[in-house]
Amino acid sequence: MGYDSDEIAKTCPVCEEVFYKRFTHLPLYGLTKEQLDYMADSILDSVAEMQAGK
């Protein structure tokens, strides 16, 4: 893509760690409405479970 990911990791190690290890990357393109609805419902269910301490 025109950039050196190793150089970026050296200059911004905290940003790289946060982006790759703390965030969940979700697919958004190429999915049907039903698949997106399922994914959104699953995320909401997971958040509710975490908030309930399960």
mmCIF file of the N, C-alpha and C atoms, coordinates in Angstrom:
data_MODEL
# 
_entry.id   MODEL 
# 
loop_
_atom_site.group_PDB 
_atom_site.id 
_atom_site.type_symbol 
_atom_site.label_atom_id 
_atom_site.label_alt_id 
_atom_site.label_comp_id 
_atom_site.label_asym_id 
_atom_site.label_entity_id 
_atom_site.label_seq_id 
_atom_site.pdbx_PDB_ins_code 
_atom_site.Cartn_x 
_atom_site.Cartn_y 
_atom_site.Cartn_z 
_atom_site.occupancy 
_atom_site.B_iso_or_equiv 
_atom_site.pdbx_formal_charge 
_atom_site.auth_seq_id 
_atom_site.auth_comp_id 
_atom_site.auth_asym_id 
_atom_site.auth_atom_id 
_atom_site.pdbx_PDB_model_num 
ATOM 1   N N  . MET A 1 1  ? 0.815   -1.194  0.000  1.00 0.00 ? 1  MET A N  1 
ATOM 2   C CA . MET A 1 1  ? 0.000   0.000   0.000  1.00 0.00 ? 1  MET A CA 1 
ATOM 3   C C  . MET A 1 1  ? 0.859   1.258   0.000  1.00 0.00 ? 1  MET A C  1 
ATOM 4   N N  . GLY A 1 2  ? 2.122   1.112   -0.177 1.00 0.00 ? 2  GLY A N  1 
ATOM 5   C CA . GLY A 1 2  ? 2.965   2.286   -0.257 1.00 0.00 ? 2  GLY A CA 1 
ATOM 6   C C  . GLY A 1 2  ? 3.554   2.737   1.059  1.00 0.00 ? 2  GLY A C  1 
ATOM 7   N N  . TYR A 1 3  ? 3.491   1.917   2.088  1.00 0.00 ? 3  TYR A N  1 
ATOM 8   C CA . TYR A 1 3  ? 4.115   2.286   3.351  1.00 0.00 ? 3  TYR A CA 1 
ATOM 9   C C  . TYR A 1 3  ? 4.830   1.074   3.925  1.00 0.00 ? 3  TYR A C  1 
ATOM 10  N N  . ASP A 1 4  ? 5.748   1.336   4.806  1.00 0.00 ? 4  ASP A N  1 
ATOM 11  C CA . ASP A 1 4  ? 6.558   0.284   5.410  1.00 0.00 ? 4  ASP A CA 1 
ATOM 12  C C  . ASP A 1 4  ? 6.022   0.022   6.819  1.00 0.00 ? 4  ASP A C  1 
ATOM 13  N N  . SER A 1 5  ? 5.287   -1.067  6.998  1.00 0.00 ? 5  SER A N  1 
ATOM 14  C CA . SER A 1 5  ? 4.662   -1.343  8.290  1.00 0.00 ? 5  SER A CA 1 
ATOM 15  C C  . SER A 1 5  ? 5.697   -1.569  9.395  1.00 0.00 ? 5  SER A C  1 
ATOM 16  N N  . ASP A 1 6  ? 6.881   -2.074  9.057  1.00 0.00 ? 6  ASP A N  1 
ATOM 17  C CA . ASP A 1 6  ? 7.925   -2.248  10.074 1.00 0.00 ? 6  ASP A CA 1 
ATOM 18  C C  . ASP A 1 6  ? 8.419   -0.902  10.585 1.00 0.00 ? 6  ASP A C  1 
ATOM 19  N N  . GLU A 1 7  ? 8.581   0.058   9.692  1.00 0.00 ? 7  GLU A N  1 
ATOM 20  C CA . GLU A 1 7  ? 9.004   1.404   10.102 1.00 0.00 ? 7  GLU A CA 1 
ATOM 21  C C  . GLU A 1 7  ? 7.929   2.076   10.961 1.00 0.00 ? 7  GLU A C  1 
ATOM 22  N N  . ILE A 1 8  ? 6.684   1.904   10.573 1.00 0.00 ? 8  ILE A N  1 
ATOM 23  C CA . ILE A 1 8  ? 5.595   2.477   11.362 1.00 0.00 ? 8  ILE A CA 1 
ATOM 24  C C  . ILE A 1 8  ? 5.599   1.868   12.759 1.00 0.00 ? 8  ILE A C  1 
ATOM 25  N N  . ALA A 1 9  ? 5.780   0.548   12.856 1.00 0.00 ? 9  ALA A N  1 
ATOM 26  C CA . ALA A 1 9  ? 5.814   -0.128  14.154 1.00 0.00 ? 9  ALA A CA 1 
ATOM 27  C C  . ALA A 1 9  ? 6.943   0.405   15.024 1.00 0.00 ? 9  ALA A C  1 
ATOM 28  N N  . LYS A 1 10 ? 8.069   0.750   14.409 1.00 0.00 ? 10 LYS A N  1 
ATOM 29  C CA . LYS A 1 10 ? 9.204   1.289   15.175 1.00 0.00 ? 10 LYS A CA 1 
ATOM 30  C C  . LYS A 1 10 ? 8.924   2.702   15.678 1.00 0.00 ? 10 LYS A C  1 
ATOM 31  N N  . THR A 1 11 ? 8.267   3.504   14.858 1.00 0.00 ? 11 THR A N  1 
ATOM 32  C CA . THR A 1 11 ? 8.050   4.901   15.234 1.00 0.00 ? 11 THR A CA 1 
ATOM 33  C C  . THR A 1 11 ? 6.805   5.102   16.084 1.00 0.00 ? 11 THR A C  1 
ATOM 34  N N  . CYS A 1 12 ? 5.841   4.194   15.980 1.00 0.00 ? 12 CYS A N  1 
ATOM 35  C CA . CYS A 1 12 ? 4.589   4.324   16.730 1.00 0.00 ? 12 CYS A CA 1 
ATOM 36  C C  . CYS A 1 12 ? 4.209   2.993   17.382 1.00 0.00 ? 12 CYS A C  1 
ATOM 37  N N  . PRO A 1 13 ? 5.046   2.464   18.255 1.00 0.00 ? 13 PRO A N  1 
ATOM 38  C CA . PRO A 1 13 ? 4.773   1.128   18.790 1.00 0.00 ? 13 PRO A CA 1 
ATOM 39  C C  . PRO A 1 13 ? 3.486   1.051   19.604 1.00 0.00 ? 13 PRO A C  1 
ATOM 40  N N  . VAL A 1 14 ? 3.148   2.093   20.322 1.00 0.00 ? 14 VAL A N  1 
ATOM 41  C CA . VAL A 1 14 ? 1.925   2.060   21.122 1.00 0.00 ? 14 VAL A CA 1 
ATOM 42  C C  . VAL A 1 14 ? 0.702   2.047   20.210 1.00 0.00 ? 14 VAL A C  1 
ATOM 43  N N  . CYS A 1 15 ? 0.711   2.870   19.180 1.00 0.00 ? 15 CYS A N  1 
ATOM 44  C CA . CYS A 1 15 ? -0.408  2.902   18.236 1.00 0.00 ? 15 CYS A CA 1 
ATOM 45  C C  . CYS A 1 15 ? -0.581  1.555   17.555 1.00 0.00 ? 15 CYS A C  1 
ATOM 46  N N  . GLU A 1 16 ? 0.506   0.959   17.143 1.00 0.00 ? 16 GLU A N  1 
ATOM 47  C CA . GLU A 1 16 ? 0.432   -0.343  16.491 1.00 0.00 ? 16 GLU A CA 1 
ATOM 48  C C  . GLU A 1 16 ? -0.123  -1.398  17.449 1.00 0.00 ? 16 GLU A C  1 
ATOM 49  N N  . GLU A 1 17 ? 0.340   -1.391  18.682 1.00 0.00 ? 17 GLU A N  1 
ATOM 50  C CA . GLU A 1 17 ? -0.123  -2.374  19.660 1.00 0.00 ? 17 GLU A CA 1 
ATOM 51  C C  . GLU A 1 17 ? -1.617  -2.196  19.922 1.00 0.00 ? 17 GLU A C  1 
ATOM 52  N N  . VAL A 1 18 ? -2.046  -0.961  20.097 1.00 0.00 ? 18 VAL A N  1 
ATOM 53  C CA . VAL A 1 18 ? -3.467  -0.697  20.345 1.00 0.00 ? 18 VAL A CA 1 
ATOM 54  C C  . VAL A 1 18 ? -4.301  -1.132  19.145 1.00 0.00 ? 18 VAL A C  1 
ATOM 55  N N  . PHE A 1 19 ? -3.896  -0.744  17.963 1.00 0.00 ? 19 PHE A N  1 
ATOM 56  C CA . PHE A 1 19 ? -4.679  -1.048  16.769 1.00 0.00 ? 19 PHE A CA 1 
ATOM 57  C C  . PHE A 1 19 ? -4.783  -2.546  16.508 1.00 0.00 ? 19 PHE A C  1 
ATOM 58  N N  . TYR A 1 20 ? -3.683  -3.262  16.647 1.00 0.00 ? 20 TYR A N  1 
ATOM 59  C CA . TYR A 1 20 ? -3.687  -4.673  16.286 1.00 0.00 ? 20 TYR A CA 1 
ATOM 60  C C  . TYR A 1 20 ? -4.057  -5.617  17.422 1.00 0.00 ? 20 TYR A C  1 
ATOM 61  N N  . LYS A 1 21 ? -3.932  -5.170  18.681 1.00 0.00 ? 21 LYS A N  1 
ATOM 62  C CA . LYS A 1 21 ? -4.151  -6.111  19.782 1.00 0.00 ? 21 LYS A CA 1 
ATOM 63  C C  . LYS A 1 21 ? -5.310  -5.749  20.695 1.00 0.00 ? 21 LYS A C  1 
ATOM 64  N N  . ARG A 1 22 ? -5.822  -4.541  20.612 1.00 0.00 ? 22 ARG A N  1 
ATOM 65  C CA . ARG A 1 22 ? -6.896  -4.156  21.527 1.00 0.00 ? 22 ARG A CA 1 
ATOM 66  C C  . ARG A 1 22 ? -8.230  -3.930  20.836 1.00 0.00 ? 22 ARG A C  1 
ATOM 67  N N  . PHE A 1 23 ? -8.232  -3.774  19.542 1.00 0.00 ? 23 PHE A N  1 
ATOM 68  C CA . PHE A 1 23 ? -9.469  -3.528  18.823 1.00 0.00 ? 23 PHE A CA 1 
ATOM 69  C C  . PHE A 1 23 ? -9.862  -4.762  18.025 1.00 0.00 ? 23 PHE A C  1 
ATOM 70  N N  . THR A 1 24 ? -11.144 -4.957  17.913 1.00 0.00 ? 24 THR A N  1 
ATOM 71  C CA . THR A 1 24 ? -11.670 -6.030  17.087 1.00 0.00 ? 24 THR A CA 1 
ATOM 72  C C  . THR A 1 24 ? -11.972 -5.463  15.713 1.00 0.00 ? 24 THR A C  1 
ATOM 73  N N  . HIS A 1 25 ? -11.512 -6.132  14.709 1.00 0.00 ? 25 HIS A N  1 
ATOM 74  C CA . HIS A 1 25 ? -11.756 -5.696  13.344 1.00 0.00 ? 25 HIS A CA 1 
ATOM 75  C C  . HIS A 1 25 ? -12.916 -6.504  12.785 1.00 0.00 ? 25 HIS A C  1 
ATOM 76  N N  . LEU A 1 26 ? -13.958 -5.822  12.398 1.00 0.00 ? 26 LEU A N  1 
ATOM 77  C CA . LEU A 1 26 ? -15.149 -6.491  11.900 1.00 0.00 ? 26 LEU A CA 1 
ATOM 78  C C  . LEU A 1 26 ? -15.296 -6.292  10.398 1.00 0.00 ? 26 LEU A C  1 
ATOM 79  N N  . PRO A 1 27 ? -15.693 -7.329  9.701  1.00 0.00 ? 27 PRO A N  1 
ATOM 80  C CA . PRO A 1 27 ? -15.955 -7.164  8.273  1.00 0.00 ? 27 PRO A CA 1 
ATOM 81  C C  . PRO A 1 27 ? -17.247 -6.388  8.081  1.00 0.00 ? 27 PRO A C  1 
ATOM 82  N N  . LEU A 1 28 ? -17.252 -5.445  7.163  1.00 0.00 ? 28 LEU A N  1 
ATOM 83  C CA . LEU A 1 28 ? -18.456 -4.658  6.917  1.00 0.00 ? 28 LEU A CA 1 
ATOM 84  C C  . LEU A 1 28 ? -18.898 -4.706  5.467  1.00 0.00 ? 28 LEU A C  1 
ATOM 85  N N  . TYR A 1 29 ? -17.997 -5.009  4.587  1.00 0.00 ? 29 TYR A N  1 
ATOM 86  C CA . TYR A 1 29 ? -18.317 -4.969  3.169  1.00 0.00 ? 29 TYR A CA 1 
ATOM 87  C C  . TYR A 1 29 ? -18.468 -6.372  2.620  1.00 0.00 ? 29 TYR A C  1 
ATOM 88  N N  . GLY A 1 30 ? -19.369 -6.537  1.691  1.00 0.00 ? 30 GLY A N  1 
ATOM 89  C CA . GLY A 1 30 ? -19.582 -7.824  1.064  1.00 0.00 ? 30 GLY A CA 1 
ATOM 90  C C  . GLY A 1 30 ? -20.497 -8.739  1.855  1.00 0.00 ? 30 GLY A C  1 
ATOM 91  N N  . LEU A 1 31 ? -21.108 -8.214  2.920  1.00 0.00 ? 31 LEU A N  1 
ATOM 92  C CA . LEU A 1 31 ? -22.028 -9.013  3.714  1.00 0.00 ? 31 LEU A CA 1 
ATOM 93  C C  . LEU A 1 31 ? -23.468 -8.650  3.356  1.00 0.00 ? 31 LEU A C  1 
ATOM 94  N N  . THR A 1 32 ? -24.342 -9.632  3.506  1.00 0.00 ? 32 THR A N  1 
ATOM 95  C CA . THR A 1 32 ? -25.761 -9.360  3.265  1.00 0.00 ? 32 THR A CA 1 
ATOM 96  C C  . THR A 1 32 ? -26.344 -8.616  4.457  1.00 0.00 ? 32 THR A C  1 
ATOM 97  N N  . LYS A 1 33 ? -27.512 -8.061  4.300  1.00 0.00 ? 33 LYS A N  1 
ATOM 98  C CA . LYS A 1 33 ? -28.187 -7.378  5.411  1.00 0.00 ? 33 LYS A CA 1 
ATOM 99  C C  . LYS A 1 33 ? -28.411 -8.350  6.568  1.00 0.00 ? 33 LYS A C  1 
ATOM 100 N N  . GLU A 1 34 ? -28.770 -9.575  6.247  1.00 0.00 ? 34 GLU A N  1 
ATOM 101 C CA . GLU A 1 34 ? -28.995 -10.581 7.290  1.00 0.00 ? 34 GLU A CA 1 
ATOM 102 C C  . GLU A 1 34 ? -27.708 -10.867 8.064  1.00 0.00 ? 34 GLU A C  1 
ATOM 103 N N  . GLN A 1 35 ? -26.591 -10.953 7.356  1.00 0.00 ? 35 GLN A N  1 
ATOM 104 C CA . GLN A 1 35 ? -25.306 -11.188 8.024  1.00 0.00 ? 35 GLN A CA 1 
ATOM 105 C C  . GLN A 1 35 ? -24.920 -10.003 8.905  1.00 0.00 ? 35 GLN A C  1 
ATOM 106 N N  . LEU A 1 36 ? -25.131 -8.786  8.417  1.00 0.00 ? 36 LEU A N  1 
ATOM 107 C CA . LEU A 1 36 ? -24.838 -7.597  9.218  1.00 0.00 ? 36 LEU A CA 1 
ATOM 108 C C  . LEU A 1 36 ? -25.732 -7.538  10.450 1.00 0.00 ? 36 LEU A C  1 
ATOM 109 N N  . ASP A 1 37 ? -27.019 -7.857  10.275 1.00 0.00 ? 37 ASP A N  1 
ATOM 110 C CA . ASP A 1 37 ? -27.942 -7.866  11.415 1.00 0.00 ? 37 ASP A CA 1 
ATOM 111 C C  . ASP A 1 37 ? -27.504 -8.897  12.453 1.00 0.00 ? 37 ASP A C  1 
ATOM 112 N N  . TYR A 1 38 ? -27.113 -10.075 11.993 1.00 0.00 ? 38 TYR A N  1 
ATOM 113 C CA . TYR A 1 38 ? -26.653 -11.128 12.898 1.00 0.00 ? 38 TYR A CA 1 
ATOM 114 C C  . TYR A 1 38 ? -25.410 -10.673 13.665 1.00 0.00 ? 38 TYR A C  1 
ATOM 115 N N  . MET A 1 39 ? -24.463 -10.073 12.956 1.00 0.00 ? 39 MET A N  1 
ATOM 116 C CA . MET A 1 39 ? -23.236 -9.605  13.588 1.00 0.00 ? 39 MET A CA 1 
ATOM 117 C C  . MET A 1 39 ? -23.551 -8.522  14.627 1.00 0.00 ? 39 MET A C  1 
ATOM 118 N N  . ALA A 1 40 ? -24.407 -7.567  14.262 1.00 0.00 ? 40 ALA A N  1 
ATOM 119 C CA . ALA A 1 40 ? -24.761 -6.488  15.197 1.00 0.00 ? 40 ALA A CA 1 
ATOM 120 C C  . ALA A 1 40 ? -25.462 -7.051  16.429 1.00 0.00 ? 40 ALA A C  1 
ATOM 121 N N  . ASP A 1 41 ? -26.402 -7.975  16.236 1.00 0.00 ? 41 ASP A N  1 
ATOM 122 C CA . ASP A 1 41 ? -27.098 -8.580  17.380 1.00 0.00 ? 41 ASP A CA 1 
ATOM 123 C C  . ASP A 1 41 ? -26.132 -9.349  18.268 1.00 0.00 ? 41 ASP A C  1 
ATOM 124 N N  . SER A 1 42 ? -25.182 -10.049 17.665 1.00 0.00 ? 42 SER A N  1 
ATOM 125 C CA . SER A 1 42 ? -24.194 -10.807 18.442 1.00 0.00 ? 42 SER A CA 1 
ATOM 126 C C  . SER A 1 42 ? -23.304 -9.892  19.268 1.00 0.00 ? 42 SER A C  1 
ATOM 127 N N  . ILE A 1 43 ? -22.929 -8.755  18.698 1.00 0.00 ? 43 ILE A N  1 
ATOM 128 C CA . ILE A 1 43 ? -22.105 -7.793  19.433 1.00 0.00 ? 43 ILE A CA 1 
ATOM 129 C C  . ILE A 1 43 ? -22.888 -7.234  20.608 1.00 0.00 ? 43 ILE A C  1 
ATOM 130 N N  . LEU A 1 44 ? -24.142 -6.861  20.371 1.00 0.00 ? 44 LEU A N  1 
ATOM 131 C CA . LEU A 1 44 ? -24.975 -6.331  21.456 1.00 0.00 ? 44 LEU A CA 1 
ATOM 132 C C  . LEU A 1 44 ? -25.173 -7.374  22.557 1.00 0.00 ? 44 LEU A C  1 
ATOM 133 N N  . ASP A 1 45 ? -25.390 -8.624  22.181 1.00 0.00 ? 45 ASP A N  1 
ATOM 134 C CA . ASP A 1 45 ? -25.528 -9.691  23.172 1.00 0.00 ? 45 ASP A CA 1 
ATOM 135 C C  . ASP A 1 45 ? -24.247 -9.864  23.986 1.00 0.00 ? 45 ASP A C  1 
ATOM 136 N N  . SER A 1 46 ? -23.101 -9.808  23.317 1.00 0.00 ? 46 SER A N  1 
ATOM 137 C CA . SER A 1 46 ? -21.809 -9.950  24.007 1.00 0.00 ? 46 SER A CA 1 
ATOM 138 C C  . SER A 1 46 ? -21.570 -8.817  24.987 1.00 0.00 ? 46 SER A C  1 
ATOM 139 N N  . VAL A 1 47 ? -21.885 -7.610  24.574 1.00 0.00 ? 47 VAL A N  1 
ATOM 140 C CA . VAL A 1 47 ? -21.715 -6.449  25.457 1.00 0.00 ? 47 VAL A CA 1 
ATOM 141 C C  . VAL A 1 47 ? -22.629 -6.590  26.669 1.00 0.00 ? 47 VAL A C  1 
ATOM 142 N N  . ALA A 1 48 ? -23.872 -6.999  26.444 1.00 0.00 ? 48 ALA A N  1 
ATOM 143 C CA . ALA A 1 48 ? -24.810 -7.178  27.561 1.00 0.00 ? 48 ALA A CA 1 
ATOM 144 C C  . ALA A 1 48 ? -24.294 -8.244  28.534 1.00 0.00 ? 48 ALA A C  1 
ATOM 145 N N  . GLU A 1 49 ? -23.731 -9.325  28.006 1.00 0.00 ? 49 GLU A N  1 
ATOM 146 C CA . GLU A 1 49 ? -23.169 -10.369 28.870 1.00 0.00 ? 49 GLU A CA 1 
ATOM 147 C C  . GLU A 1 49 ? -21.991 -9.840  29.684 1.00 0.00 ? 49 GLU A C  1 
ATOM 148 N N  . MET A 1 50 ? -21.124 -9.064  29.048 1.00 0.00 ? 50 MET A N  1 
ATOM 149 C CA . MET A 1 50 ? -19.966 -8.507  29.774 1.00 0.00 ? 50 MET A CA 1 
ATOM 150 C C  . MET A 1 50 ? -20.426 -7.544  30.864 1.00 0.00 ? 50 MET A C  1 
ATOM 151 N N  . GLN A 1 51 ? -21.428 -6.734  30.560 1.00 0.00 ? 51 GLN A N  1 
ATOM 152 C CA . GLN A 1 51 ? -21.932 -5.786  31.546 1.00 0.00 ? 51 GLN A CA 1 
ATOM 153 C C  . GLN A 1 51 ? -22.598 -6.495  32.711 1.00 0.00 ? 51 GLN A C  1 
ATOM 154 N N  . ALA A 1 52 ? -23.199 -7.662  32.445 1.00 0.00 ? 52 ALA A N  1 
ATOM 155 C CA . ALA A 1 52 ? -23.848 -8.431  33.494 1.00 0.00 ? 52 ALA A CA 1 
ATOM 156 C C  . ALA A 1 52 ? -22.842 -9.256  34.294 1.00 0.00 ? 52 ALA A C  1 
ATOM 157 N N  . GLY A 1 53 ? -21.591 -9.263  33.850 1.00 0.00 ? 53 GLY A N  1 
ATOM 158 C CA . GLY A 1 53 ? -20.541 -9.977  34.561 1.00 0.00 ? 53 GLY A CA 1 
ATOM 159 C C  . GLY A 1 53 ? -20.513 -11.469 34.285 1.00 0.00 ? 53 GLY A C  1 
ATOM 160 N N  . LYS A 1 54 ? -21.025 -11.855 33.148 1.00 0.00 ? 54 LYS A N  1 
ATOM 161 C CA . LYS A 1 54 ? -21.033 -13.291 32.796 1.00 0.00 ? 54 LYS A CA 1 
ATOM 162 C C  . LYS A 1 54 ? -19.733 -13.700 32.165 1.00 0.00 ? 54 LYS A C  1 
# 
